[in-house]
Amino acid sequence: MPDKPSTFRGNKSTLPSKPCTVCGRPMTWRRRWAKTWEDVKYCSDACRRAKGAA
Ligand SMILES: [Zn+2]
């Protein structure tokens, strides 16, 4: 019966995330996206291609 902490302080796992515009799966921030996070729309090249094909 662990006490669920209601305070949220300095958790290092608070990386931003957003859903892939194609498959909807949540994408968690990655270092490689550090400079392009705003523009990242697809979780993978497959989704990027799927979007382009559709
Ligand atoms: Zn995707």
PDB file of the backbone (N, CA, C, O) and the ligand in Angstrom, with CONECT records:
HET     ZN  A 101       1
ATOM      1  N   MET A   1       0.838  -1.209   0.000  1.00  0.00           N
ATOM      2  CA  MET A   1       0.000   0.000   0.000  1.00  0.00           C
ATOM      3  C   MET A   1       0.868   1.252   0.000  1.00  0.00           C
ATOM      4  O   MET A   1       0.909   2.008   0.971  1.00  0.00           O
ATOM      5  N   PRO A   2       1.539   1.441  -1.087  1.00  0.00           N
ATOM      6  CA  PRO A   2       2.437   2.603  -1.145  1.00  0.00           C
ATOM      7  C   PRO A   2       1.652   3.905  -1.188  1.00  0.00           C
ATOM      8  O   PRO A   2       0.632   4.036  -1.864  1.00  0.00           O
ATOM      9  N   ASP A   3       2.167   4.836  -0.449  1.00  0.00           N
ATOM     10  CA  ASP A   3       1.549   6.155  -0.460  1.00  0.00           C
ATOM     11  C   ASP A   3       1.807   6.810  -1.810  1.00  0.00           C
ATOM     12  O   ASP A   3       2.959   6.997  -2.201  1.00  0.00           O
ATOM     13  N   LYS A   4       0.785   7.143  -2.494  1.00  0.00           N
ATOM     14  CA  LYS A   4       0.983   7.814  -3.779  1.00  0.00           C
ATOM     15  C   LYS A   4       1.319   9.280  -3.536  1.00  0.00           C
ATOM     16  O   LYS A   4       0.489  10.045  -3.044  1.00  0.00           O
ATOM     17  N   PRO A   5       2.505   9.652  -3.873  1.00  0.00           N
ATOM     18  CA  PRO A   5       2.908  11.046  -3.615  1.00  0.00           C
ATOM     19  C   PRO A   5       2.109  12.006  -4.476  1.00  0.00           C
ATOM     20  O   PRO A   5       2.019  11.847  -5.694  1.00  0.00           O
ATOM     21  N   SER A   6       1.542  12.983  -3.839  1.00  0.00           N
ATOM     22  CA  SER A   6       0.747  13.955  -4.580  1.00  0.00           C
ATOM     23  C   SER A   6       1.598  15.134  -5.030  1.00  0.00           C
ATOM     24  O   SER A   6       1.179  15.965  -5.836  1.00  0.00           O
ATOM     25  N   THR A   7       2.790  15.176  -4.488  1.00  0.00           N
ATOM     26  CA  THR A   7       3.668  16.267  -4.906  1.00  0.00           C
ATOM     27  C   THR A   7       4.524  15.823  -6.078  1.00  0.00           C
ATOM     28  O   THR A   7       4.972  14.678  -6.150  1.00  0.00           O
ATOM     29  N   PHE A   8       4.733  16.729  -6.967  1.00  0.00           N
ATOM     30  CA  PHE A   8       5.473  16.400  -8.180  1.00  0.00           C
ATOM     31  C   PHE A   8       6.672  17.329  -8.261  1.00  0.00           C
ATOM     32  O   PHE A   8       6.583  18.473  -8.706  1.00  0.00           O
ATOM     33  N   ARG A   9       7.784  16.796  -7.817  1.00  0.00           N
ATOM     34  CA  ARG A   9       8.917  17.713  -7.726  1.00  0.00           C
ATOM     35  C   ARG A   9      10.134  17.126  -8.428  1.00  0.00           C
ATOM     36  O   ARG A   9      10.541  15.996  -8.160  1.00  0.00           O
ATOM     37  N   GLY A  10      10.696  17.903  -9.317  1.00  0.00           N
ATOM     38  CA  GLY A  10      11.969  17.576  -9.940  1.00  0.00           C
ATOM     39  C   GLY A  10      12.108  16.155 -10.437  1.00  0.00           C
ATOM     40  O   GLY A  10      13.145  15.524 -10.236  1.00  0.00           O
ATOM     41  N   ASN A  11      11.078  15.645 -11.082  1.00  0.00           N
ATOM     42  CA  ASN A  11      11.203  14.304 -11.631  1.00  0.00           C
ATOM     43  C   ASN A  11      11.980  14.359 -12.942  1.00  0.00           C
ATOM     44  O   ASN A  11      11.630  15.122 -13.842  1.00  0.00           O
ATOM     45  N   LYS A  12      13.017  13.566 -13.049  1.00  0.00           N
ATOM     46  CA  LYS A  12      13.844  13.642 -14.244  1.00  0.00           C
ATOM     47  C   LYS A  12      13.182  12.984 -15.452  1.00  0.00           C
ATOM     48  O   LYS A  12      13.677  13.082 -16.574  1.00  0.00           O
ATOM     49  N   SER A  13      12.067  12.318 -15.211  1.00  0.00           N
ATOM     50  CA  SER A  13      11.396  11.655 -16.323  1.00  0.00           C
ATOM     51  C   SER A  13      10.294  12.525 -16.913  1.00  0.00           C
ATOM     52  O   SER A  13       9.402  12.025 -17.598  1.00  0.00           O
ATOM     53  N   THR A  14      10.356  13.817 -16.649  1.00  0.00           N
ATOM     54  CA  THR A  14       9.324  14.702 -17.177  1.00  0.00           C
ATOM     55  C   THR A  14       9.722  15.239 -18.538  1.00  0.00           C
ATOM     56  O   THR A  14       9.744  16.449 -18.760  1.00  0.00           O
ATOM     57  N   LEU A  15      10.031  14.344 -19.427  1.00  0.00           N
ATOM     58  CA  LEU A  15      10.335  14.767 -20.780  1.00  0.00           C
ATOM     59  C   LEU A  15       9.035  15.053 -21.516  1.00  0.00           C
ATOM     60  O   LEU A  15       8.016  14.409 -21.269  1.00  0.00           O
ATOM     61  N   PRO A  16       9.078  16.014 -22.410  1.00  0.00           N
ATOM     62  CA  PRO A  16       7.874  16.308 -23.177  1.00  0.00           C
ATOM     63  C   PRO A  16       7.513  15.142 -24.085  1.00  0.00           C
ATOM     64  O   PRO A  16       8.363  14.333 -24.459  1.00  0.00           O
ATOM     65  N   SER A  17       6.270  15.078 -24.419  1.00  0.00           N
ATOM     66  CA  SER A  17       5.837  14.042 -25.350  1.00  0.00           C
ATOM     67  C   SER A  17       4.609  14.530 -26.094  1.00  0.00           C
ATOM     68  O   SER A  17       3.906  15.435 -25.644  1.00  0.00           O
ATOM     69  N   LYS A  18       4.368  13.921 -27.226  1.00  0.00           N
ATOM     70  CA  LYS A  18       3.187  14.266 -28.001  1.00  0.00           C
ATOM     71  C   LYS A  18       2.877  13.106 -28.920  1.00  0.00           C
ATOM     72  O   LYS A  18       3.755  12.293 -29.210  1.00  0.00           O
ATOM     73  N   PRO A  19       1.636  13.015 -29.386  1.00  0.00           N
ATOM     74  CA  PRO A  19       1.253  11.881 -30.216  1.00  0.00           C
ATOM     75  C   PRO A  19       1.725  12.038 -31.647  1.00  0.00           C
ATOM     76  O   PRO A  19       1.758  13.141 -32.195  1.00  0.00           O
ATOM     77  N   CYS A  20       2.084  10.931 -32.231  1.00  0.00           N
ATOM     78  CA  CYS A  20       2.421  10.892 -33.644  1.00  0.00           C
ATOM     79  C   CYS A  20       1.167  11.262 -34.438  1.00  0.00           C
ATOM     80  O   CYS A  20       0.071  10.792 -34.135  1.00  0.00           O
ATOM     81  N   THR A  21       1.338  12.100 -35.443  1.00  0.00           N
ATOM     82  CA  THR A  21       0.163  12.553 -36.192  1.00  0.00           C
ATOM     83  C   THR A  21      -0.402  11.463 -37.090  1.00  0.00           C
ATOM     84  O   THR A  21      -1.507  11.602 -37.616  1.00  0.00           O
ATOM     85  N   VAL A  22       0.345  10.381 -37.270  1.00  0.00           N
ATOM     86  CA  VAL A  22      -0.115   9.299 -38.136  1.00  0.00           C
ATOM     87  C   VAL A  22      -0.711   8.161 -37.319  1.00  0.00           C
ATOM     88  O   VAL A  22      -1.876   7.807 -37.503  1.00  0.00           O
ATOM     89  N   CYS A  23       0.075   7.593 -36.427  1.00  0.00           N
ATOM     90  CA  CYS A  23      -0.379   6.413 -35.696  1.00  0.00           C
ATOM     91  C   CYS A  23      -0.908   6.767 -34.310  1.00  0.00           C
ATOM     92  O   CYS A  23      -1.548   5.943 -33.657  1.00  0.00           O
ATOM     93  N   GLY A  24      -0.647   7.971 -33.870  1.00  0.00           N
ATOM     94  CA  GLY A  24      -1.209   8.398 -32.601  1.00  0.00           C
ATOM     95  C   GLY A  24      -0.453   7.918 -31.387  1.00  0.00           C
ATOM     96  O   GLY A  24      -0.821   8.232 -30.256  1.00  0.00           O
ATOM     97  N   ARG A  25       0.594   7.163 -31.613  1.00  0.00           N
ATOM     98  CA  ARG A  25       1.359   6.682 -30.480  1.00  0.00           C
ATOM     99  C   ARG A  25       2.148   7.826 -29.864  1.00  0.00           C
ATOM    100  O   ARG A  25       2.672   8.681 -30.579  1.00  0.00           O
ATOM    101  N   PRO A  26       2.232   7.842 -28.550  1.00  0.00           N
ATOM    102  CA  PRO A  26       2.966   8.923 -27.904  1.00  0.00           C
ATOM    103  C   PRO A  26       4.453   8.843 -28.206  1.00  0.00           C
ATOM    104  O   PRO A  26       5.080   7.790 -28.087  1.00  0.00           O
ATOM    105  N   MET A  27       4.987   9.972 -28.593  1.00  0.00           N
ATOM    106  CA  MET A  27       6.423  10.055 -28.836  1.00  0.00           C
ATOM    107  C   MET A  27       7.051  10.805 -27.678  1.00  0.00           C
ATOM    108  O   MET A  27       6.632  11.911 -27.336  1.00  0.00           O
ATOM    109  N   THR A  28       8.024  10.215 -27.099  1.00  0.00           N
ATOM    110  CA  THR A  28       8.720  10.888 -26.017  1.00  0.00           C
ATOM    111  C   THR A  28       9.941  11.612 -26.575  1.00  0.00           C
ATOM    112  O   THR A  28      10.630  11.130 -27.474  1.00  0.00           O
ATOM    113  N   TRP A  29      10.167  12.743 -26.025  1.00  0.00           N
ATOM    114  CA  TRP A  29      11.278  13.578 -26.481  1.00  0.00           C
ATOM    115  C   TRP A  29      12.566  12.777 -26.529  1.00  0.00           C
ATOM    116  O   TRP A  29      12.895  12.033 -25.605  1.00  0.00           O
ATOM    117  N   ARG A  30      13.281  12.949 -27.622  1.00  0.00           N
ATOM    118  CA  ARG A  30      14.588  12.314 -27.745  1.00  0.00           C
ATOM    119  C   ARG A  30      15.638  13.377 -28.023  1.00  0.00           C
ATOM    120  O   ARG A  30      15.362  14.449 -28.562  1.00  0.00           O
ATOM    121  N   ARG A  31      16.823  13.035 -27.638  1.00  0.00           N
ATOM    122  CA  ARG A  31      17.886  14.024 -27.795  1.00  0.00           C
ATOM    123  C   ARG A  31      18.069  14.434 -29.254  1.00  0.00           C
ATOM    124  O   ARG A  31      18.374  15.588 -29.556  1.00  0.00           O
ATOM    125  N   ARG A  32      17.880  13.481 -30.140  1.00  0.00           N
ATOM    126  CA  ARG A  32      18.069  13.781 -31.564  1.00  0.00           C
ATOM    127  C   ARG A  32      17.022  14.780 -32.042  1.00  0.00           C
ATOM    128  O   ARG A  32      17.184  15.396 -33.095  1.00  0.00           O
ATOM    129  N   TRP A  33      15.958  14.939 -31.276  1.00  0.00           N
ATOM    130  CA  TRP A  33      14.922  15.883 -31.661  1.00  0.00           C
ATOM    131  C   TRP A  33      15.052  17.210 -30.925  1.00  0.00           C
ATOM    132  O   TRP A  33      14.177  18.072 -30.998  1.00  0.00           O
ATOM    133  N   ALA A  34      16.149  17.348 -30.226  1.00  0.00           N
ATOM    134  CA  ALA A  34      16.310  18.535 -29.385  1.00  0.00           C
ATOM    135  C   ALA A  34      16.084  19.821 -30.162  1.00  0.00           C
ATOM    136  O   ALA A  34      15.495  20.774 -29.653  1.00  0.00           O
ATOM    137  N   LYS A  35      16.556  19.835 -31.395  1.00  0.00           N
ATOM    138  CA  LYS A  35      16.474  21.076 -32.179  1.00  0.00           C
ATOM    139  C   LYS A  35      15.250  21.118 -33.078  1.00  0.00           C
ATOM    140  O   LYS A  35      14.907  22.168 -33.621  1.00  0.00           O
ATOM    141  N   THR A  36      14.595  19.981 -33.236  1.00  0.00           N
ATOM    142  CA  THR A  36      13.484  19.939 -34.185  1.00  0.00           C
ATOM    143  C   THR A  36      12.179  19.502 -33.530  1.00  0.00           C
ATOM    144  O   THR A  36      11.198  19.226 -34.222  1.00  0.00           O
ATOM    145  N   TRP A  37      12.162  19.439 -32.222  1.00  0.00           N
ATOM    146  CA  TRP A  37      10.990  18.913 -31.510  1.00  0.00           C
ATOM    147  C   TRP A  37       9.703  19.579 -31.984  1.00  0.00           C
ATOM    148  O   TRP A  37       8.679  18.915 -32.141  1.00  0.00           O
ATOM    149  N   GLU A  38       9.754  20.865 -32.210  1.00  0.00           N
ATOM    150  CA  GLU A  38       8.552  21.587 -32.633  1.00  0.00           C
ATOM    151  C   GLU A  38       8.045  21.062 -33.974  1.00  0.00           C
ATOM    152  O   GLU A  38       6.846  21.094 -34.251  1.00  0.00           O
ATOM    153  N   ASP A  39       8.956  20.587 -34.786  1.00  0.00           N
ATOM    154  CA  ASP A  39       8.587  20.157 -36.135  1.00  0.00           C
ATOM    155  C   ASP A  39       8.352  18.659 -36.236  1.00  0.00           C
ATOM    156  O   ASP A  39       7.871  18.171 -37.258  1.00  0.00           O
ATOM    157  N   VAL A  40       8.683  17.942 -35.201  1.00  0.00           N
ATOM    158  CA  VAL A  40       8.516  16.489 -35.248  1.00  0.00           C
ATOM    159  C   VAL A  40       7.032  16.129 -35.250  1.00  0.00           C
ATOM    160  O   VAL A  40       6.291  16.504 -34.340  1.00  0.00           O
ATOM    161  N   LYS A  41       6.615  15.411 -36.265  1.00  0.00           N
ATOM    162  CA  LYS A  41       5.206  15.029 -36.379  1.00  0.00           C
ATOM    163  C   LYS A  41       5.033  13.516 -36.438  1.00  0.00           C
ATOM    164  O   LYS A  41       3.958  12.993 -36.146  1.00  0.00           O
ATOM    165  N   TYR A  42       6.087  12.828 -36.813  1.00  0.00           N
ATOM    166  CA  TYR A  42       5.979  11.391 -37.002  1.00  0.00           C
ATOM    167  C   TYR A  42       6.944  10.660 -36.088  1.00  0.00           C
ATOM    168  O   TYR A  42       8.040  11.143 -35.804  1.00  0.00           O
ATOM    169  N   CYS A  43       6.521   9.486 -35.630  1.00  0.00           N
ATOM    170  CA  CYS A  43       7.350   8.746 -34.695  1.00  0.00           C
ATOM    171  C   CYS A  43       8.445   7.992 -35.432  1.00  0.00           C
ATOM    172  O   CYS A  43       9.431   7.568 -34.829  1.00  0.00           O
ATOM    173  N   SER A  44       8.269   7.826 -36.741  1.00  0.00           N
ATOM    174  CA  SER A  44       9.248   7.056 -37.484  1.00  0.00           C
ATOM    175  C   SER A  44       9.174   7.402 -38.964  1.00  0.00           C
ATOM    176  O   SER A  44       8.240   8.065 -39.416  1.00  0.00           O
ATOM    177  N   ASP A  45      10.162   6.946 -39.701  1.00  0.00           N
ATOM    178  CA  ASP A  45      10.139   7.175 -41.143  1.00  0.00           C
ATOM    179  C   ASP A  45       8.948   6.480 -41.781  1.00  0.00           C
ATOM    180  O   ASP A  45       8.389   6.968 -42.763  1.00  0.00           O
ATOM    181  N   ALA A  46       8.565   5.352 -41.227  1.00  0.00           N
ATOM    182  CA  ALA A  46       7.422   4.619 -41.759  1.00  0.00           C
ATOM    183  C   ALA A  46       6.169   5.476 -41.688  1.00  0.00           C
ATOM    184  O   ALA A  46       5.386   5.512 -42.637  1.00  0.00           O
ATOM    185  N   CYS A  47       5.977   6.160 -40.582  1.00  0.00           N
ATOM    186  CA  CYS A  47       4.808   7.019 -40.433  1.00  0.00           C
ATOM    187  C   CYS A  47       4.921   8.234 -41.355  1.00  0.00           C
ATOM    188  O   CYS A  47       3.930   8.696 -41.920  1.00  0.00           O
ATOM    189  N   ARG A  48       6.131   8.735 -41.492  1.00  0.00           N
ATOM    190  CA  ARG A  48       6.322   9.871 -42.378  1.00  0.00           C
ATOM    191  C   ARG A  48       5.914   9.490 -43.811  1.00  0.00           C
ATOM    192  O   ARG A  48       5.261  10.255 -44.521  1.00  0.00           O
ATOM    193  N   ARG A  49       6.324   8.288 -44.200  1.00  0.00           N
ATOM    194  CA  ARG A  49       6.007   7.821 -45.544  1.00  0.00           C
ATOM    195  C   ARG A  49       4.516   7.529 -45.675  1.00  0.00           C
ATOM    196  O   ARG A  49       3.897   7.828 -46.697  1.00  0.00           O
ATOM    197  N   ALA A  50       3.959   6.948 -44.636  1.00  0.00           N
ATOM    198  CA  ALA A  50       2.537   6.623 -44.656  1.00  0.00           C
ATOM    199  C   ALA A  50       1.728   7.902 -44.836  1.00  0.00           C
ATOM    200  O   ALA A  50       0.750   7.932 -45.583  1.00  0.00           O
ATOM    201  N   LYS A  51       2.144   8.942 -44.150  1.00  0.00           N
ATOM    202  CA  LYS A  51       1.453  10.215 -44.270  1.00  0.00           C
ATOM    203  C   LYS A  51       1.562  10.762 -45.685  1.00  0.00           C
ATOM    204  O   LYS A  51       0.598  11.290 -46.241  1.00  0.00           O
ATOM    205  N   GLY A  52       2.750  10.626 -46.254  1.00  0.00           N
ATOM    206  CA  GLY A  52       2.963  11.140 -47.595  1.00  0.00           C
ATOM    207  C   GLY A  52       2.189  10.339 -48.626  1.00  0.00           C
ATOM    208  O   GLY A  52       1.699  10.900 -49.606  1.00  0.00           O
ATOM    209  N   ALA A  53       2.073   9.032 -48.416  1.00  0.00           N
ATOM    210  CA  ALA A  53       1.398   8.174 -49.371  1.00  0.00           C
ATOM    211  C   ALA A  53      -0.105   8.348 -49.295  1.00  0.00           C
ATOM    212  O   ALA A  53      -0.799   8.328 -50.311  1.00  0.00           O
ATOM    213  N   ALA A  54      -0.595   8.516 -48.090  1.00  0.00           N
ATOM    214  CA  ALA A  54      -2.032   8.675 -47.920  1.00  0.00           C
ATOM    215  C   ALA A  54      -2.428  10.059 -48.395  1.00  0.00           C
ATOM    216  O   ALA A  54      -3.605  10.416 -48.344  1.00  0.00           O
TER     217      ALA A  54
HETATM  218 ZN    ZN A 101       3.725   7.023 -35.839  1.00  0.00          ZN2+
END
